Amino acid sequence: MKRKFHVISGPNLNLLGSRQTSIYGQGSLEDIHRGLHARAEELGVDVECRQFNSEGALIDCLQEAPKTFKGVIINAGALAHYSYALRSALGAMLIPCVEVFISNTHAREEWRHKSVIAPICVGVIGGFGKKSYLLALEALVNLRDV
């Protein structure tokens, strides 16, 4: 049976391609998902991709993740910078998580410089545009214990 990874995107990421394209680039979240599915097939794994605008729904999803998935890739959007409820849910999963940012958050507003979820993730990848998601998938696939 193939290893399966969950890719979760948070609030407003469904607007990619039409929102601040000077920062987030062209192309939609669906484009990212298609690329992840193609790369997962090449790597011999499966991915399931979802997006949530509601913090509660995102947390509900994370609580169920360990039953099906070997790891999580998360772009929590602005929730990464202040949601301790999200941090708690990620910490309770007991499966590896890689945090993703499309932009280089350290080159942006100061409030984006700190992620409250980064310390409980196995790694953080950001600043590589939509390829950050692909890099996160490769990182999870290459972890020894996943």
C-alpha positions in Angstrom: 0.0 0.0 0.0 1.3 3.4 -0.9 2.2 6.0 1.7 -0.4 8.8 1.7 0.2 12.5 2.6 -2.3 15.2 3.4 -1.9 18.6 1.8 -3.9 21.3 3.6 -4.2 24.9 2.6 -5.8 27.5 4.9 -7.9 30.6 4.5 -7.9 32.6 1.3 -5.6 30.2 -0.6 -8.5 29.3 -2.8 -8.0 32.8 -4.2 -4.6 32.1 -5.7 -4.3 33.3 -9.2 -6.6 36.2 -8.6 -5.2 37.6 -5.3 -2.0 39.6 -5.1 -0.4 37.9 -8.1 2.7 40.1 -7.6 3.3 38.2 -4.4 1.7 34.8 -5.0 2.1 34.5 -8.8 -0.2 33.2 -11.4 -2.0 29.9 -11.3 -4.6 28.5 -9.0 -4.6 26.3 -6.0 -6.0 23.6 -8.3 -2.8 24.0 -10.4 -0.8 23.3 -7.3 -2.9 20.2 -6.5 -2.5 18.9 -10.1 1.3 19.3 -9.8 1.4 17.6 -6.4 -0.7 14.6 -7.7 1.7 14.3 -10.7 4.8 14.4 -8.5 3.3 12.0 -6.0 2.8 9.5 -8.7 6.4 9.9 -9.8 7.5 9.3 -6.2 5.2 6.3 -5.7 3.0 7.9 -3.0 -0.5 9.4 -2.8 -1.6 12.8 -1.8 -5.0 14.2 -0.8 -5.3 18.0 -1.1 -7.9 20.1 0.7 -8.5 23.8 1.4 -10.3 25.4 4.3 -11.4 28.9 5.0 -12.6 28.0 8.5 -10.1 27.5 11.3 -12.4 25.0 13.0 -12.8 22.8 9.9 -9.0 22.8 9.4 -8.5 21.6 13.0 -11.2 18.9 12.6 -9.4 17.7 9.5 -6.0 17.6 11.3 -7.5 15.6 14.2 -8.5 12.9 11.7 -5.3 12.9 9.7 -3.3 10.3 11.7 -5.9 7.6 10.8 -5.1 7.8 7.1 -1.9 9.8 6.4 1.8 9.4 7.1 2.4 13.1 7.1 1.0 16.6 6.5 2.0 19.5 4.4 0.3 22.7 5.6 0.1 26.2 4.3 -2.0 27.7 7.1 -2.0 31.2 5.6 -2.4 33.9 8.2 -3.4 31.3 10.9 0.3 30.3 11.0 1.1 33.6 12.7 -1.4 33.5 15.6 -3.4 30.3 15.9 -2.4 28.4 19.0 -5.5 26.2 18.5 -4.0 25.1 15.2 -0.6 24.6 16.8 -2.2 22.4 19.4 -4.0 20.3 16.8 -0.8 19.9 14.8 1.1 18.9 17.9 -1.5 16.3 18.8 -1.2 14.5 15.4 2.0 12.7 16.2 2.8 12.5 12.5 5.4 14.7 10.7 4.3 18.0 9.3 6.0 20.4 6.9 4.9 24.0 6.9 4.8 25.8 3.6 4.7 29.4 2.5 4.5 30.5 -1.1 6.2 33.8 -0.5 9.3 34.6 1.6 7.6 35.7 4.8 10.8 37.3 6.1 10.8 39.7 3.2 7.3 40.9 4.0 5.5 42.6 6.9 7.0 42.0 10.3 4.0 40.2 11.7 4.6 37.5 9.1 8.2 36.8 10.3 7.1 34.4 13.1 5.0 31.3 12.8 3.6 29.8 15.9 3.3 26.4 14.3 6.9 26.2 12.9 8.4 24.9 16.1 6.3 21.7 16.0 6.8 21.0 12.3 9.8 18.9 11.1 10.6 21.8 8.7 9.4 25.0 7.0 9.7 25.7 3.3 8.9 29.1 1.9 9.8 31.6 -0.7 9.9 29.2 -3.7 6.5 30.2 -5.0 4.1 27.3 -5.6 7.1 24.9 -5.9 7.3 25.2 -2.1 4.5 22.6 -1.9 6.5 20.2 -4.2 9.6 20.6 -2.1 7.6 19.8 1.0 6.3 16.7 -0.6 9.8 15.5 -1.5 11.0 16.3 2.1 8.2 14.2 3.6 8.8 11.3 1.2 12.5 11.3 2.1 12.1 11.2 5.8 13.4 7.9 7.1 10.6 7.0 9.5 7.6 8.0 7.4 
